[in-house]
């Protein structure tokens, strides 16, 4: 009974070693930050708005919320092109498309919500 566990553990160790070797060979993934502010139709910051980020091919969506001053941040993201938009009180901002996150840089964006439908 103990042999399968030993084999499985050995396979995990080999896989982990290969993963470390690949990272060491290719180096660390370059990362950067995307941050910004969500404003309402009157130019006022929107607290607790939902901000969604996804790769520009529409994959890997993630979300965060704005703070009390309408600020949000996606820190330590792999470099590349991303699309972002905001949502609050039943309305969405337009997608801000193909924003570039660059290595060791901070990309700034302002997302504007249209007037509420209420």
Biopython code that builds the backbone (N, CA, C, O; Angstrom):
import numpy as np
from Bio.PDB.StructureBuilder import StructureBuilder

atoms = [
    (1, "UNK", "N", (0.811, -1.201, 0.000)),
    (1, "UNK", "CA", (0.000, 0.000, 0.000)),
    (1, "UNK", "C", (0.848, 1.256, 0.000)),
    (1, "UNK", "O", (0.424, 2.278, -0.539)),
    (2, "UNK", "N", (2.012, 1.211, 0.578)),
    (2, "UNK", "CA", (2.825, 2.413, 0.675)),
    (2, "UNK", "C", (3.526, 2.750, -0.633)),
    (2, "UNK", "O", (3.885, 3.908, -0.849)),
    (3, "UNK", "N", (3.727, 1.799, -1.486)),
    (3, "UNK", "CA", (4.435, 2.050, -2.740)),
    (3, "UNK", "C", (3.746, 3.079, -3.630)),
    (3, "UNK", "O", (4.436, 3.974, -4.119)),
    (4, "UNK", "N", (2.428, 3.021, -3.880)),
    (4, "UNK", "CA", (1.788, 4.030, -4.731)),
    (4, "UNK", "C", (1.950, 5.435, -4.175)),
    (4, "UNK", "O", (2.121, 6.384, -4.941)),
    (5, "UNK", "N", (1.900, 5.584, -2.864)),
    (5, "UNK", "CA", (2.064, 6.912, -2.264)),
    (5, "UNK", "C", (3.482, 7.406, -2.502)),
    (5, "UNK", "O", (3.685, 8.576, -2.828)),
    (6, "UNK", "N", (4.465, 6.526, -2.343)),
    (6, "UNK", "CA", (5.850, 6.904, -2.577)),
    (6, "UNK", "C", (6.040, 7.303, -4.038)),
    (6, "UNK", "O", (6.701, 8.303, -4.320)),
    (7, "UNK", "N", (5.472, 6.537, -4.972)),
    (7, "UNK", "CA", (5.587, 6.865, -6.390)),
    (7, "UNK", "C", (4.921, 8.203, -6.701)),
    (7, "UNK", "O", (5.464, 9.014, -7.451)),
    (8, "UNK", "N", (3.744, 8.430, -6.122)),
    (8, "UNK", "CA", (3.045, 9.696, -6.356)),
    (8, "UNK", "C", (3.861, 10.855, -5.794)),
    (8, "UNK", "O", (3.984, 11.896, -6.441)),
    (9, "UNK", "N", (4.411, 10.688, -4.617)),
    (9, "UNK", "CA", (5.229, 11.743, -4.005)),
    (9, "UNK", "C", (6.464, 12.010, -4.858)),
    (9, "UNK", "O", (6.848, 13.162, -5.061)),
    (10, "UNK", "N", (7.087, 10.937, -5.358)),
    (10, "UNK", "CA", (8.254, 11.076, -6.211)),
    (10, "UNK", "C", (7.907, 11.839, -7.491)),
    (10, "UNK", "O", (8.684, 12.673, -7.955)),
    (11, "UNK", "N", (6.720, 11.543, -8.062)),
    (11, "UNK", "CA", (6.288, 12.243, -9.278)),
    (11, "UNK", "C", (6.063, 13.719, -8.999)),
    (11, "UNK", "O", (6.399, 14.553, -9.839)),
    (12, "UNK", "N", (5.510, 14.065, -7.854)),
    (12, "UNK", "CA", (5.301, 15.470, -7.489)),
    (12, "UNK", "C", (6.634, 16.179, -7.356)),
    (12, "UNK", "O", (6.778, 17.313, -7.815)),
    (13, "UNK", "N", (7.614, 15.528, -6.734)),
    (13, "UNK", "CA", (8.943, 16.122, -6.572)),
    (13, "UNK", "C", (9.588, 16.361, -7.935)),
    (13, "UNK", "O", (10.179, 17.417, -8.160)),
    (14, "UNK", "N", (9.481, 15.403, -8.839)),
    (14, "UNK", "CA", (10.044, 15.567, -10.179)),
    (14, "UNK", "C", (9.345, 16.717, -10.913)),
    (14, "UNK", "O", (10.007, 17.550, -11.532)),
    (15, "UNK", "N", (8.012, 16.764, -10.844)),
    (15, "UNK", "CA", (7.268, 17.827, -11.514)),
    (15, "UNK", "C", (7.666, 19.195, -10.956)),
    (15, "UNK", "O", (7.884, 20.138, -11.717)),
    (16, "UNK", "N", (7.761, 19.301, -9.630)),
    (16, "UNK", "CA", (8.141, 20.572, -9.004)),
    (16, "UNK", "C", (9.552, 20.971, -9.438)),
    (16, "UNK", "O", (9.820, 22.145, -9.694)),
    (17, "UNK", "N", (10.445, 19.995, -9.520)),
    (17, "UNK", "CA", (11.809, 20.289, -9.968)),
    (17, "UNK", "C", (11.836, 20.789, -11.399)),
    (17, "UNK", "O", (12.579, 21.717, -11.719)),
    (18, "UNK", "N", (11.032, 20.183, -12.266)),
    (18, "UNK", "CA", (10.961, 20.640, -13.656)),
    (18, "UNK", "C", (10.389, 22.047, -13.744)),
    (18, "UNK", "O", (10.871, 22.859, -14.533)),
    (19, "UNK", "N", (9.372, 22.348, -12.948)),
    (19, "UNK", "CA", (8.771, 23.678, -12.954)),
    (19, "UNK", "C", (9.791, 24.726, -12.522)),
    (19, "UNK", "O", (9.870, 25.799, -13.119)),
    (20, "UNK", "N", (10.569, 24.422, -11.492)),
    (20, "UNK", "CA", (11.607, 25.347, -11.035)),
    (20, "UNK", "C", (12.657, 25.531, -12.114)),
    (20, "UNK", "O", (13.129, 26.648, -12.330)),
    (21, "UNK", "N", (13.028, 24.467, -12.791)),
    (21, "UNK", "CA", (14.024, 24.556, -13.856)),
    (21, "UNK", "C", (13.522, 25.432, -15.002)),
    (21, "UNK", "O", (14.291, 26.213, -15.562)),
    (22, "UNK", "N", (12.250, 25.312, -15.354)),
    (22, "UNK", "CA", (11.691, 26.132, -16.434)),
    (22, "UNK", "C", (11.698, 27.600, -16.034)),
    (22, "UNK", "O", (12.078, 28.448, -16.842)),
    (23, "UNK", "N", (11.289, 27.924, -14.810)),
    (23, "UNK", "CA", (11.294, 29.314, -14.343)),
    (23, "UNK", "C", (12.715, 29.852, -14.323)),
    (23, "UNK", "O", (12.957, 30.985, -14.737)),
    (24, "UNK", "N", (13.645, 29.056, -13.850)),
    (24, "UNK", "CA", (15.034, 29.501, -13.798)),
    (24, "UNK", "C", (15.579, 29.745, -15.196)),
    (24, "UNK", "O", (16.349, 30.683, -15.405)),
    (25, "UNK", "N", (15.193, 28.920, -16.149)),
    (25, "UNK", "CA", (15.678, 29.062, -17.511)),
    (25, "UNK", "C", (15.068, 30.284, -18.190)),
    (25, "UNK", "O", (15.773, 31.031, -18.867)),
    (26, "UNK", "N", (13.771, 30.492, -18.016)),
    (26, "UNK", "CA", (13.090, 31.597, -18.680)),
    (26, "UNK", "C", (13.105, 32.882, -17.876)),
    (26, "UNK", "O", (12.744, 33.932, -18.407)),
    (27, "UNK", "N", (13.503, 32.839, -16.630)),
    (27, "UNK", "CA", (13.509, 34.009, -15.777)),
    (27, "UNK", "C", (12.121, 34.295, -15.241)),
    (27, "UNK", "O", (11.144, 33.670, -15.653)),
    (28, "UNK", "N", (12.040, 35.239, -14.324)),
    (28, "UNK", "CA", (10.739, 35.559, -13.746)),
    (28, "UNK", "C", (9.836, 36.246, -14.769)),
    (28, "UNK", "O", (10.317, 36.889, -15.703)),
    (29, "UNK", "N", (8.536, 36.104, -14.584)),
    (29, "UNK", "CA", (7.569, 36.742, -15.460)),
    (29, "UNK", "C", (7.583, 38.240, -15.202)),
    (29, "UNK", "O", (7.456, 38.664, -14.054)),
    (30, "UNK", "N", (7.735, 39.057, -16.253)),
    (30, "UNK", "CA", (7.693, 40.511, -16.046)),
    (30, "UNK", "C", (6.299, 40.935, -15.572)),
    (30, "UNK", "O", (5.289, 40.476, -16.104)),
    (31, "UNK", "N", (6.256, 41.812, -14.572)),
    (31, "UNK", "CA", (4.984, 42.246, -14.022)),
    (31, "UNK", "C", (4.906, 43.765, -13.936)),
    (31, "UNK", "O", (5.926, 44.454, -13.921)),
    (32, "UNK", "N", (3.677, 44.272, -13.879)),
    (32, "UNK", "CA", (3.429, 45.691, -13.721)),
    (32, "UNK", "C", (2.113, 45.889, -13.009)),
    (32, "UNK", "O", (1.523, 44.937, -12.497)),
    (33, "UNK", "N", (1.649, 47.135, -12.976)),
    (33, "UNK", "CA", (0.444, 47.488, -12.240)),
    (33, "UNK", "C", (-0.483, 48.317, -13.108)),
    (33, "UNK", "O", (-0.033, 49.137, -13.909)),
    (34, "UNK", "N", (-1.776, 48.100, -12.946)),
    (34, "UNK", "CA", (-2.794, 48.933, -13.569)),
    (34, "UNK", "C", (-3.615, 49.532, -12.441)),
    (34, "UNK", "O", (-4.120, 48.809, -11.582)),
    (35, "UNK", "N", (-3.748, 50.849, -12.442)),
    (35, "UNK", "CA", (-4.557, 51.486, -11.413)),
    (35, "UNK", "C", (-5.314, 52.653, -12.006)),
    (35, "UNK", "O", (-4.987, 53.142, -13.087)),
    (36, "UNK", "N", (-6.327, 53.091, -11.287)),
    (36, "UNK", "CA", (-7.090, 54.209, -11.803)),
    (36, "UNK", "C", (-8.229, 54.612, -10.894)),
    (36, "UNK", "O", (-8.287, 54.252, -9.718)),
    (37, "UNK", "N", (-9.144, 55.381, -11.492)),
    (37, "UNK", "CA", (-10.276, 55.941, -10.780)),
    (37, "UNK", "C", (-11.531, 55.711, -11.600)),
    (37, "UNK", "O", (-11.501, 55.751, -12.830)),
    (38, "UNK", "N", (-12.634, 55.470, -10.908)),
    (38, "UNK", "CA", (-13.939, 55.376, -11.552)),
    (38, "UNK", "C", (-14.706, 56.648, -11.200)),
    (38, "UNK", "O", (-14.833, 57.001, -10.027)),
    (39, "UNK", "N", (-15.219, 57.336, -12.229)),
    (39, "UNK", "CA", (-15.983, 58.568, -12.047)),
    (39, "UNK", "C", (-17.406, 58.376, -12.551)),
    (39, "UNK", "O", (-17.649, 57.606, -13.480)),
    (40, "UNK", "N", (-18.344, 59.083, -11.929)),
    (40, "UNK", "CA", (-19.721, 59.031, -12.407)),
    (40, "UNK", "C", (-19.903, 60.030, -13.565)),
    (40, "UNK", "O", (-18.944, 60.663, -14.007)),
    (41, "UNK", "N", (-21.127, 60.155, -14.036)),
    (41, "UNK", "CA", (-21.408, 61.022, -15.188)),
    (41, "UNK", "C", (-21.136, 62.497, -14.891)),
    (41, "UNK", "O", (-21.013, 63.300, -15.816)),
    (42, "UNK", "N", (-21.040, 62.860, -13.604)),
    (42, "UNK", "CA", (-20.776, 64.247, -13.208)),
    (42, "UNK", "C", (-19.319, 64.470, -12.828)),
    (42, "UNK", "O", (-18.959, 65.555, -12.370)),
    (43, "UNK", "N", (-18.472, 63.447, -13.013)),
    (43, "UNK", "CA", (-17.050, 63.578, -12.708)),
    (43, "UNK", "C", (-16.696, 63.339, -11.248)),
    (43, "UNK", "O", (-15.584, 63.651, -10.823)),
    (44, "UNK", "N", (-17.632, 62.786, -10.471)),
    (44, "UNK", "CA", (-17.374, 62.495, -9.059)),
    (44, "UNK", "C", (-16.891, 61.055, -8.902)),
    (44, "UNK", "O", (-17.357, 60.161, -9.609)),
    (45, "UNK", "N", (-15.950, 60.829, -7.970)),
    (45, "UNK", "CA", (-15.476, 59.459, -7.724)),
    (45, "UNK", "C", (-16.618, 58.552, -7.275)),
    (45, "UNK", "O", (-17.532, 58.983, -6.572)),
    (46, "UNK", "N", (-16.551, 57.278, -7.698)),
    (46, "UNK", "CA", (-17.581, 56.299, -7.366)),
    (46, "UNK", "C", (-16.997, 55.272, -6.398)),
    (46, "UNK", "O", (-16.184, 54.438, -6.797)),
    (47, "UNK", "N", (-17.409, 55.328, -5.114)),
    (47, "UNK", "CA", (-16.931, 54.312, -4.170)),
    (47, "UNK", "C", (-17.628, 52.974, -4.402)),
    (47, "UNK", "O", (-18.775, 52.932, -4.848)),
    (48, "UNK", "N", (-16.937, 51.897, -4.099)),
    (48, "UNK", "CA", (-17.449, 50.527, -4.168)),
    (48, "UNK", "C", (-17.962, 50.112, -5.553)),
    (48, "UNK", "O", (-18.837, 49.252, -5.654)),
    (49, "UNK", "N", (-17.428, 50.711, -6.606)),
    (49, "UNK", "CA", (-17.738, 50.245, -7.964)),
    (49, "UNK", "C", (-16.938, 48.968, -8.220)),
    (49, "UNK", "O", (-15.852, 48.786, -7.670)),
    (50, "UNK", "N", (-17.474, 48.104, -9.044)),
    (50, "UNK", "CA", (-16.768, 46.887, -9.444)),
    (50, "UNK", "C", (-15.971, 47.192, -10.704)),
    (50, "UNK", "O", (-16.507, 47.747, -11.662)),
    (51, "UNK", "N", (-14.694, 46.831, -10.706)),
    (51, "UNK", "CA", (-13.840, 47.019, -11.877)),
    (51, "UNK", "C", (-13.362, 45.645, -12.322)),
    (51, "UNK", "O", (-12.803, 44.881, -11.536)),
    (52, "UNK", "N", (-13.593, 45.344, -13.596)),
    (52, "UNK", "CA", (-13.212, 44.049, -14.159)),
    (52, "UNK", "C", (-12.045, 44.231, -15.112)),
    (52, "UNK", "O", (-12.025, 45.163, -15.917)),
    (53, "UNK", "N", (-11.073, 43.334, -15.015)),
    (53, "UNK", "CA", (-9.937, 43.299, -15.934)),
    (53, "UNK", "C", (-9.916, 41.924, -16.584)),
    (53, "UNK", "O", (-10.212, 40.916, -15.943)),
    (54, "UNK", "N", (-9.563, 41.896, -17.858)),
    (54, "UNK", "CA", (-9.386, 40.619, -18.560)),
    (54, "UNK", "C", (-8.348, 40.819, -19.647)),
    (54, "UNK", "O", (-8.083, 41.945, -20.068)),
    (55, "UNK", "N", (-7.767, 39.730, -20.093)),
    (55, "UNK", "CA", (-6.830, 39.833, -21.200)),
    (55, "UNK", "C", (-7.597, 40.331, -22.423)),
    (55, "UNK", "O", (-8.811, 40.144, -22.510)),
    (56, "UNK", "N", (-6.910, 40.952, -23.353)),
    (56, "UNK", "CA", (-7.586, 41.526, -24.517)),
    (56, "UNK", "C", (-8.216, 40.481, -25.431)),
    (56, "UNK", "O", (-8.991, 40.824, -26.324)),
    (57, "UNK", "N", (-7.892, 39.217, -25.216)),
    (57, "UNK", "CA", (-8.575, 38.164, -25.975)),
    (57, "UNK", "C", (-9.814, 37.669, -25.225)),
    (57, "UNK", "O", (-10.425, 36.677, -25.624)),
    (58, "UNK", "N", (-10.189, 38.360, -24.135)),
    (58, "UNK", "CA", (-11.409, 38.045, -23.407)),
    (58, "UNK", "C", (-11.284, 36.951, -22.369)),
    (58, "UNK", "O", (-12.291, 36.466, -21.853)),
    (59, "UNK", "N", (-10.063, 36.556, -22.057)),
    (59, "UNK", "CA", (-9.849, 35.470, -21.101)),
    (59, "UNK", "C", (-9.398, 35.998, -19.747)),
    (59, "UNK", "O", (-8.997, 37.154, -19.616)),
    (60, "UNK", "N", (-9.471, 35.143, -18.759)),
    (60, "UNK", "CA", (-8.953, 35.382, -17.417)),
    (60, "UNK", "C", (-9.508, 36.639, -16.746)),
    (60, "UNK", "O", (-8.733, 37.490, -16.311)),
    (61, "UNK", "N", (-10.838, 36.774, -16.653)),
    (61, "UNK", "CA", (-11.387, 37.952, -15.981)),
    (61, "UNK", "C", (-11.149, 37.917, -14.471)),
    (61, "UNK", "O", (-11.194, 36.858, -13.844)),
    (62, "UNK", "N", (-10.900, 39.079, -13.914)),
    (62, "UNK", "CA", (-10.751, 39.266, -12.469)),
    (62, "UNK", "C", (-11.430, 40.576, -12.114)),
    (62, "UNK", "O", (-11.573, 41.457, -12.962)),
    (63, "UNK", "N", (-11.843, 40.705, -10.878)),
    (63, "UNK", "CA", (-12.532, 41.927, -10.466)),
    (63, "UNK", "C", (-12.004, 42.421, -9.131)),
    (63, "UNK", "O", (-11.459, 41.659, -8.332)),
    (64, "UNK", "N", (-12.180, 43.721, -8.911)),
    (64, "UNK", "CA", (-11.873, 44.358, -7.639)),
    (64, "UNK", "C", (-12.908, 45.446, -7.430)),
    (64, "UNK", "O", (-13.764, 45.664, -8.288)),
    (65, "UNK", "N", (-12.837, 46.127, -6.303)),
    (65, "UNK", "CA", (-13.756, 47.229, -6.016)),
    (65, "UNK", "C", (-12.971, 48.505, -5.738)),
    (65, "UNK", "O", (-11.835, 48.471, -5.266)),
    (66, "UNK", "N", (-13.606, 49.619, -6.042)),
    (66, "UNK", "CA", (-12.977, 50.901, -5.750)),
    (66, "UNK", "C", (-13.084, 51.205, -4.253)),
    (66, "UNK", "O", (-13.975, 50.714, -3.560)),
    (67, "UNK", "N", (-12.149, 52.027, -3.782)),
    (67, "UNK", "CA", (-12.190, 52.453, -2.387)),
    (67, "UNK", "C", (-13.120, 53.666, -2.257)),
    (67, "UNK", "O", (-13.832, 54.000, -3.205)),
    (68, "UNK", "N", (-13.119, 54.314, -1.117)),
    (68, "UNK", "CA", (-14.033, 55.429, -0.864)),
    (68, "UNK", "C", (-13.780, 56.627, -1.774)),
    (68, "UNK", "O", (-14.659, 57.475, -1.932)),
    (69, "UNK", "N", (-12.604, 56.709, -2.368)),
    (69, "UNK", "CA", (-12.309, 57.825, -3.289)),
    (69, "UNK", "C", (-12.341, 57.384, -4.757)),
    (69, "UNK", "O", (-11.820, 58.083, -5.626)),
    (70, "UNK", "N", (-12.953, 56.228, -5.032)),
    (70, "UNK", "CA", (-13.107, 55.765, -6.409)),
    (70, "UNK", "C", (-11.860, 55.150, -7.011)),
    (70, "UNK", "O", (-11.829, 54.894, -8.215)),
    (71, "UNK", "N", (-10.828, 54.904, -6.211)),
    (71, "UNK", "CA", (-9.549, 54.367, -6.706)),
    (71, "UNK", "C", (-9.552, 52.839, -6.680)),
    (71, "UNK", "O", (-10.124, 52.222, -5.781)),
    (72, "UNK", "N", (-8.905, 52.240, -7.681)),
    (72, "UNK", "CA", (-8.724, 50.785, -7.731)),
    (72, "UNK", "C", (-7.318, 50.479, -8.195)),
    (72, "UNK", "O", (-6.627, 51.339, -8.740)),
    (73, "UNK", "N", (-6.898, 49.234, -7.970)),
    (73, "UNK", "CA", (-5.557, 48.818, -8.391)),
    (73, "UNK", "C", (-5.525, 47.318, -8.656)),
    (73, "UNK", "O", (-6.070, 46.520, -7.894)),
    (74, "UNK", "N", (-4.871, 46.958, -9.756)),
    (74, "UNK", "CA", (-4.512, 45.572, -10.045)),
    (74, "UNK", "C", (-2.990, 45.542, -10.023)),
    (74, "UNK", "O", (-2.344, 45.948, -10.989)),
    (75, "UNK", "N", (-2.420, 45.063, -8.928)),
    (75, "UNK", "CA", (-0.968, 45.066, -8.761)),
    (75, "UNK", "C", (-0.384, 43.706, -9.127)),
    (75, "UNK", "O", (-1.042, 42.673, -9.000)),
    (76, "UNK", "N", (0.859, 43.731, -9.582)),
    (76, "UNK", "CA", (1.629, 42.517, -9.877)),
    (76, "UNK", "C", (0.979, 41.654, -10.951)),
    (76, "UNK", "O", (0.786, 40.454, -10.755)),
    (77, "UNK", "N", (0.643, 42.264, -12.086)),
    (77, "UNK", "CA", (0.047, 41.550, -13.218)),
    (77, "UNK", "C", (1.104, 41.310, -14.285)),
    (77, "UNK", "O", (1.997, 42.134, -14.481)),
    (78, "UNK", "N", (0.999, 40.187, -14.969)),
    (78, "UNK", "CA", (1.914, 39.879, -16.071)),
    (78, "UNK", "C", (1.771, 40.957, -17.145)),
    (78, "UNK", "O", (0.676, 41.454, -17.405)),
    (79, "UNK", "N", (2.883, 41.302, -17.752)),
    (79, "UNK", "CA", (2.839, 42.324, -18.789)),
    (79, "UNK", "C", (2.001, 41.835, -19.975)),
    (79, "UNK", "O", (1.913, 40.635, -20.235)),
    (80, "UNK", "N", (1.395, 42.775, -20.678)),
    (80, "UNK", "CA", (0.570, 42.434, -21.827)),
    (80, "UNK", "C", (-0.576, 43.403, -21.991)),
    (80, "UNK", "O", (-0.631, 44.437, -21.325)),
    (81, "UNK", "N", (-1.497, 43.063, -22.885)),
    (81, "UNK", "CA", (-2.655, 43.905, -23.169)),
    (81, "UNK", "C", (-3.863, 43.426, -22.375)),
    (81, "UNK", "O", (-4.143, 42.230, -22.295)),
    (82, "UNK", "N", (-4.571, 44.388, -21.791)),
    (82, "UNK", "CA", (-5.748, 44.082, -20.986)),
    (82, "UNK", "C", (-6.885, 45.042, -21.332)),
    (82, "UNK", "O", (-6.657, 46.151, -21.816)),
    (83, "UNK", "N", (-8.106, 44.592, -21.076)),
    (83, "UNK", "CA", (-9.301, 45.413, -21.210)),
    (83, "UNK", "C", (-9.898, 45.574, -19.816)),
    (83, "UNK", "O", (-9.903, 44.626, -19.030)),
    (84, "UNK", "N", (-10.405, 46.779, -19.502)),
    (84, "UNK", "CA", (-11.032, 47.020, -18.201)),
    (84, "UNK", "C", (-12.323, 47.797, -18.377)),
    (84, "UNK", "O", (-12.483, 48.559, -19.330)),
    (85, "UNK", "N", (-13.248, 47.589, -17.434)),
    (85, "UNK", "CA", (-14.462, 48.397, -17.384)),
    (85, "UNK", "C", (-14.983, 48.386, -15.955)),
    (85, "UNK", "O", (-14.603, 47.550, -15.136)),
    (86, "UNK", "N", (-15.873, 49.349, -15.680)),
    (86, "UNK", "CA", (-16.425, 49.494, -14.339)),
    (86, "UNK", "C", (-17.932, 49.280, -14.370)),
    (86, "UNK", "O", (-18.579, 49.411, -15.409)),
    (87, "UNK", "N", (-18.474, 48.945, -13.191)),
    (87, "UNK", "CA", (-19.911, 48.738, -13.038)),
    (87, "UNK", "C", (-20.340, 49.288, -11.687)),
    (87, "UNK", "O", (-19.682, 49.051, -10.675)),
    (88, "UNK", "N", (-21.450, 50.026, -11.675)),
    (88, "UNK", "CA", (-22.030, 50.488, -10.421)),
    (88, "UNK", "C", (-23.470, 50.932, -10.663)),
    (88, "UNK", "O", (-23.784, 51.523, -11.696)),
    (89, "UNK", "N", (-24.324, 50.644, -9.716)),
    (89, "UNK", "CA", (-25.728, 51.092, -9.762)),
    (89, "UNK", "C", (-26.424, 50.786, -11.084)),
    (89, "UNK", "O", (-27.165, 51.618, -11.606)),
    (90, "UNK", "N", (-26.187, 49.599, -11.621)),
    (90, "UNK", "CA", (-26.894, 49.163, -12.817)),
    (90, "UNK", "C", (-26.352, 49.655, -14.140)),
    (90, "UNK", "O", (-26.966, 49.410, -15.179)),
    (91, "UNK", "N", (-25.210, 50.349, -14.135)),
    (91, "UNK", "CA", (-24.626, 50.823, -15.399)),
    (91, "UNK", "C", (-23.159, 50.411, -15.515)),
    (91, "UNK", "O", (-22.444, 50.308, -14.518)),
    (92, "UNK", "N", (-22.731, 50.178, -16.754)),
    (92, "UNK", "CA", (-21.351, 49.816, -17.072)),
    (92, "UNK", "C", (-20.669, 50.957, -17.806)),
    (92, "UNK", "O", (-21.300, 51.668, -18.588)),
    (93, "UNK", "N", (-19.385, 51.129, -17.555)),
    (93, "UNK", "CA", (-18.593, 52.018, -18.399)),
    (93, "UNK", "C", (-18.319, 51.287, -19.708)),
    (93, "UNK", "O", (-18.535, 50.079, -19.802)),
    (94, "UNK", "N", (-17.848, 52.006, -20.708)),
    (94, "UNK", "CA", (-17.350, 51.346, -21.911)),
    (94, "UNK", "C", (-16.090, 50.573, -21.534)),
    (94, "UNK", "O", (-15.425, 50.899, -20.551)),
    (95, "UNK", "N", (-15.768, 49.556, -22.313)),
    (95, "UNK", "CA", (-14.495, 48.859, -22.132)),
    (95, "UNK", "C", (-13.374, 49.811, -22.546)),
    (95, "UNK", "O", (-13.447, 50.431, -23.607)),
    (96, "UNK", "N", (-12.356, 49.926, -21.730)),
    (96, "UNK", "CA", (-11.126, 50.612, -22.127)),
    (96, "UNK", "C", (-10.224, 49.490, -22.608)),
    (96, "UNK", "O", (-9.741, 48.689, -21.807)),
    (97, "UNK", "N", (-9.993, 49.429, -23.916)),
    (97, "UNK", "CA", (-9.376, 48.254, -24.535)),
    (97, "UNK", "C", (-7.883, 48.434, -24.812)),
    (97, "UNK", "O", (-7.376, 49.536, -25.021)),
    (98, "UNK", "N", (-7.222, 47.294, -24.799)),
    (98, "UNK", "CA", (-5.818, 47.170, -25.159)),
    (98, "UNK", "C", (-4.880, 48.070, -24.337)),
    (98, "UNK", "O", (-3.934, 48.655, -24.863)),
    (99, "UNK", "N", (-5.172, 48.159, -23.042)),
    (99, "UNK", "CA", (-4.264, 48.877, -22.148)),
    (99, "UNK", "C", (-3.025, 48.020, -21.947)),
    (99, "UNK", "O", (-3.132, 46.818, -21.701)),
    (100, "UNK", "N", (-1.873, 48.619, -22.048)),
    (100, "UNK", "CA", (-0.617, 47.873, -21.888)),
    (100, "UNK", "C", (-0.127, 47.949, -20.450)),
    (100, "UNK", "O", (0.060, 49.034, -19.898)),
    (101, "UNK", "N", (0.077, 46.787, -19.859)),
    (101, "UNK", "CA", (0.781, 46.719, -18.585)),
    (101, "UNK", "C", (2.225, 46.401, -18.923)),
    (101, "UNK", "O", (2.526, 45.389, -19.555)),
    (102, "UNK", "N", (3.108, 47.281, -18.491)),
    (102, "UNK", "CA", (4.532, 47.148, -18.802)),
    (102, "UNK", "C", (5.313, 46.745, -17.557)),
    (102, "UNK", "O", (4.904, 47.024, -16.430)),
    (103, "UNK", "N", (6.424, 46.096, -17.781)),
    (103, "UNK", "CA", (7.260, 45.604, -16.699)),
    (103, "UNK", "C", (7.715, 46.749, -15.787)),
    (103, "UNK", "O", (8.263, 47.752, -16.245)),
    (104, "UNK", "N", (7.474, 46.571, -14.497)),
    (104, "UNK", "CA", (7.908, 47.506, -13.456)),
    (104, "UNK", "C", (7.338, 48.917, -13.640)),
    (104, "UNK", "O", (7.928, 49.887, -13.164)),
    (105, "UNK", "N", (6.204, 49.037, -14.323)),
    (105, "UNK", "CA", (5.566, 50.335, -14.554)),
    (105, "UNK", "C", (4.138, 50.292, -14.020)),
    (105, "UNK", "O", (3.576, 49.222, -13.786)),
    (106, "UNK", "N", (3.562, 51.488, -13.831)),
    (106, "UNK", "CA", (2.161, 51.607, -13.447)),
    (106, "UNK", "C", (1.414, 52.297, -14.578)),
    (106, "UNK", "O", (1.756, 53.413, -14.970)),
    (107, "UNK", "N", (0.400, 51.631, -15.097)),
    (107, "UNK", "CA", (-0.465, 52.197, -16.128)),
    (107, "UNK", "C", (-1.668, 52.812, -15.429)),
    (107, "UNK", "O", (-2.299, 52.171, -14.589)),
    (108, "UNK", "N", (-1.989, 54.067, -15.779)),
    (108, "UNK", "CA", (-3.107, 54.797, -15.180)),
    (108, "UNK", "C", (-4.285, 54.830, -16.143)),
    (108, "UNK", "O", (-4.102, 54.944, -17.355)),
    (109, "UNK", "N", (-5.519, 54.728, -15.589)),
    (109, "UNK", "CA", (-6.714, 54.800, -16.412)),
    (109, "UNK", "C", (-7.841, 55.446, -15.600)),
    (109, "UNK", "O", (-7.923, 55.277, -14.383)),
    (110, "UNK", "N", (-8.704, 56.187, -16.294)),
    (110, "UNK", "CA", (-9.905, 56.722, -15.673)),
    (110, "UNK", "C", (-11.101, 56.125, -16.411)),
    (110, "UNK", "O", (-11.211, 56.246, -17.631)),
    (111, "UNK", "N", (-11.992, 55.483, -15.662)),
    (111, "UNK", "CA", (-13.192, 54.881, -16.243)),
    (111, "UNK", "C", (-14.378, 55.761, -15.859)),
    (111, "UNK", "O", (-14.533, 56.146, -14.700)),
    (112, "UNK", "N", (-15.215, 56.073, -16.854)),
    (112, "UNK", "CA", (-16.360, 56.957, -16.623)),
    (112, "UNK", "C", (-17.667, 56.200, -16.850)),
    (112, "UNK", "O", (-17.888, 55.581, -17.891)),
    (113, "UNK", "N", (-18.515, 56.278, -15.838)),
    (113, "UNK", "CA", (-19.832, 55.638, -15.929)),
    (113, "UNK", "C", (-20.838, 56.594, -16.572)),
    (113, "UNK", "O", (-20.796, 57.798, -16.322)),
    (114, "UNK", "N", (-21.739, 56.061, -17.396)),
    (114, "UNK", "CA", (-22.786, 56.909, -17.964)),
    (114, "UNK", "C", (-23.814, 57.251, -16.882)),
    (114, "UNK", "O", (-23.757, 56.698, -15.783)),
    (115, "UNK", "N", (-24.747, 58.149, -17.176)),
    (115, "UNK", "CA", (-25.782, 58.471, -16.192)),
    (115, "UNK", "C", (-26.552, 57.213, -15.795)),
    (115, "UNK", "O", (-26.778, 56.323, -16.614)),
    (116, "UNK", "N", (-26.947, 57.158, -14.534)),
    (116, "UNK", "CA", (-27.709, 56.031, -14.018)),
    (116, "UNK", "C", (-29.059, 55.943, -14.701)),
    (116, "UNK", "O", (-29.637, 56.959, -15.086)),
    (117, "UNK", "N", (-29.562, 54.720, -14.850)),
    (117, "UNK", "CA", (-30.845, 54.499, -15.514)),
    (117, "UNK", "C", (-32.020, 54.705, -14.567)),
    (117, "UNK", "O", (-33.174, 54.583, -14.980)),
    (118, "UNK", "N", (-31.747, 55.012, -13.324)),
    (118, "UNK", "CA", (-32.809, 55.176, -12.315)),
    (118, "UNK", "C", (-33.605, 56.426, -12.540)),
    (118, "UNK", "O", (-34.532, 56.713, -11.783)),
]
sb = StructureBuilder()
sb.init_structure("model")
sb.init_model(0)
sb.init_chain("A")
sb.init_seg("    ")
for serial, (resi, resn, name, xyz) in enumerate(atoms, 1):
    if name == "N":
        sb.init_residue(resn, " ", resi, " ")
    sb.init_atom(name, np.array(xyz, "f"), 0.0, 1.0, " ", f" {name:<3s}", serial, name[0])
structure = sb.get_structure()
